[in-house]
């Protein structure tokens, strides 16, 4: 879990100036935050760096937690699709943790157990 902690700490330290969406009330990275990073990544270098750090931490952590039959891979389209499927109600995005949705999708696609 250490790589994810480091990435989350990095995101927290830079997230305020770069992004407007907030964490959940429990301090978890929200679907709203990740969707904002996804949208801003193509035009804002800082948002792109945050997104890459976050997704690297999520992917590395998922890889350490599970044995998979296929390789783990993440990209912006896959993450957006996972969030759309896992959190279809936009009114709840600010209070829905993004990481469990992304990890569940990643693990399912890679045939992990």
N, C-alpha and C positions, 0 to 999 in steps of 0.2 A: 504494500500500500504506500510505501514511501514515495515512489515516483508520482503517484496521483496527488499526494499531499503537497509535494513541491510544486507541481503544476497548478494546483488549486490556490496555493499561497501566492504564486506569481500572478495568477489571474486576479485574485482579490486585491493585490497591491496596485494593479494597473487598471482595473475595471471601472472605477469611478470616473476618471477623466474620459475614457474611451467609449463607455457604454452608458445608456440611460436606464436600461432595465435593471431591476433589483433582484437580489437573491430571494429565495423563499423565506418565510418567517422563521424557519429553522436554520437559515444560513446556507442552504444548499443552492447550487447553481440551478437556476430556473430554466424552463423551456423558453421563456421570453428572452432570457439572456443569450442562450445559445442561438436562437433564431435571429436575434439582433447581430450577433457575431457573424453568422452565416451571410446575412444580407450586407453587412458592412465590409466583409473581408475582401471583396473584389475592388473596393475603392480606397480603403483605409488600411495602411500598413500595420498600424498598431492593432486593429481588430483582427487582421490576418494572423499576426503573431500570437495573439491571445487564443484564437481558434486552433491554431496548430499546436500550441502548448497544451491546451485542454484536451484535444482529441488524442494527442500522443500519450498523455497520462491515462486517459480512459482505455485506449487500446492496449497499452502496456500492462495496466492493472488487470484487464480482462484476460490477457494472455497468461498472466501469472496465476490466475485463479482457476483456469479451466484447461482441460486437455481437449484439443480440437482436431478434427479430421481434415479440415481445410484451413488455409491461411486466414488470419484475421485481417480485414482491410476496412478502412473508413475513408470516405471522401464527403465532400459537401452535399452531394445529391443523396447519398445513402443516409446521412445524418438527418437531412431535411425530411426524407421519406419516413424514417423511423419516428421522428418527432410528430409528424402529421398523423401517422397511424396510432401512435401511443398516447397522444394528447390532442384529440380532434377538437376539443372545446377551447377556443381561443380565450374565453373569459377566465379560464383556470391556469393559463400559462405562467402567470407570475408566481403561483403557488405550487406548481407541478415540478418536481425535481427532474432534470433532464438526464442526468447520468444513469439512473437505473433503466430508463427507456432505451438509451443508446447501447448500454451493455447487453441488455436482453436481446436486442436486435442483432448485435454483433455476434453474440454467442450462438444464437439460432442460425444465422447465415453460415457460420463457420463449422457447424455441426459439433459444437462443444458439449462436454458433459462434466 
